[in-house]
Amino acid sequence: MGQILHGSAKTTHAIRGELQRSQASVASLAKRFCINEKTVLK
């Protein structure tokens, strides 16, 4: 079953998990997923 996202949501559960496991820099992750650095830090 699909995931229902908030209208302004930029990340899914899968993306958030990948962000948490990644060893890459905040800036590179933000650029890769087209999201703000503050969003990556959350």
Backbone as CSV, one residue per row, in Angstrom:
resi,resn,N_x,N_y,N_z,CA_x,CA_y,CA_z,C_x,C_y,C_z
1,MET,0.849,-1.178,0.000,0.000,0.000,0.000,0.889,1.233,0.000
2,GLY,0.495,2.273,-0.715,1.285,3.496,-0.841,1.259,4.342,0.416
3,GLN,2.192,5.240,0.444,2.331,6.135,1.585,1.603,7.441,1.264
4,ILE,0.844,7.953,2.219,0.143,9.218,2.046,1.000,10.315,2.659
5,LEU,1.388,11.295,1.828,2.254,12.368,2.284,1.474,13.657,2.483
6,HIS,1.935,14.475,3.401,1.408,15.813,3.608,1.644,16.605,2.330
7,GLY,0.830,17.569,2.047,0.935,18.340,0.818,2.275,18.995,0.580
8,SER,2.971,19.394,1.637,4.265,20.050,1.467,5.437,19.152,1.876
9,ALA,5.174,17.867,2.050,6.230,16.924,2.446,7.238,16.755,1.323
10,LYS,8.518,16.729,1.671,9.587,16.561,0.692,10.268,15.208,0.805
11,THR,10.086,14.508,1.931,10.776,13.240,2.131,9.780,12.131,2.459
12,THR,10.156,10.908,2.136,9.369,9.725,2.487,10.116,8.980,3.587
13,HIS,9.507,7.927,4.098,10.171,7.126,5.122,11.480,6.554,4.581
14,ALA,11.480,6.133,3.338,12.682,5.553,2.732,13.809,6.580,2.630
15,ILE,13.483,7.793,2.216,14.505,8.840,2.101,15.041,9.213,3.472
16,ARG,14.170,9.333,4.467,14.625,9.668,5.819,15.548,8.590,6.369
17,GLY,15.234,7.337,6.106,16.100,6.253,6.546,17.459,6.314,5.882
18,GLU,17.463,6.609,4.592,18.727,6.731,3.870,19.553,7.898,4.391
19,LEU,18.903,9.002,4.718,19.605,10.156,5.281,20.258,9.797,6.609
20,GLN,19.558,9.038,7.432,20.087,8.665,8.744,21.263,7.707,8.643
21,ARG,21.232,6.804,7.670,22.307,5.814,7.522,23.516,6.346,6.768
22,SER,23.356,7.426,6.044,24.414,7.925,5.169,25.572,8.545,5.951
23,GLN,26.766,8.389,5.399,27.962,9.001,5.963,28.358,10.256,5.177
24,ALA,27.585,10.602,4.163,27.882,11.760,3.316,27.624,13.057,4.075
25,SER,28.150,14.153,3.542,27.973,15.450,4.193,26.530,15.939,4.042
26,VAL,26.154,16.824,4.931,24.807,17.399,4.905,24.566,18.110,3.575
27,ALA,25.557,18.869,3.119,25.409,19.617,1.871,25.203,18.687,0.680
28,SER,25.956,17.591,0.615,25.821,16.689,-0.527,24.476,15.956,-0.499
29,LEU,24.005,15.598,0.692,22.702,14.946,0.795,21.568,15.897,0.406
30,ALA,21.677,17.144,0.847,20.660,18.140,0.501,20.596,18.333,-1.012
31,LYS,21.748,18.390,-1.632,21.791,18.570,-3.087,21.248,17.339,-3.803
32,ARG,21.610,16.157,-3.320,21.184,14.903,-3.953,19.673,14.730,-3.937
33,PHE,19.042,15.076,-2.807,17.598,14.888,-2.665,16.795,16.163,-2.915
34,CYS,17.479,17.236,-3.307,16.818,18.527,-3.599,16.003,19.022,-2.412
35,ILE,16.621,18.981,-1.233,15.978,19.483,-0.026,16.938,20.415,0.699
36,ASN,16.420,21.186,1.626,17.212,22.134,2.402,18.117,21.396,3.384
37,GLU,19.272,21.983,3.686,20.200,21.393,4.651,19.552,21.227,6.029
38,LYS,18.686,22.163,6.417,17.998,22.063,7.696,17.093,20.832,7.727
39,THR,16.498,20.486,6.596,15.666,19.308,6.512,16.510,18.057,6.698
40,VAL,17.703,18.034,6.123,18.606,16.893,6.292,18.969,16.725,7.758
41,LEU,19.235,17.811,8.442,19.634,17.747,9.851,18.518,17.252,10.763
42,LYS,17.267,17.499,10.398,16.145,17.032,11.205,16.129,15.533,11.212
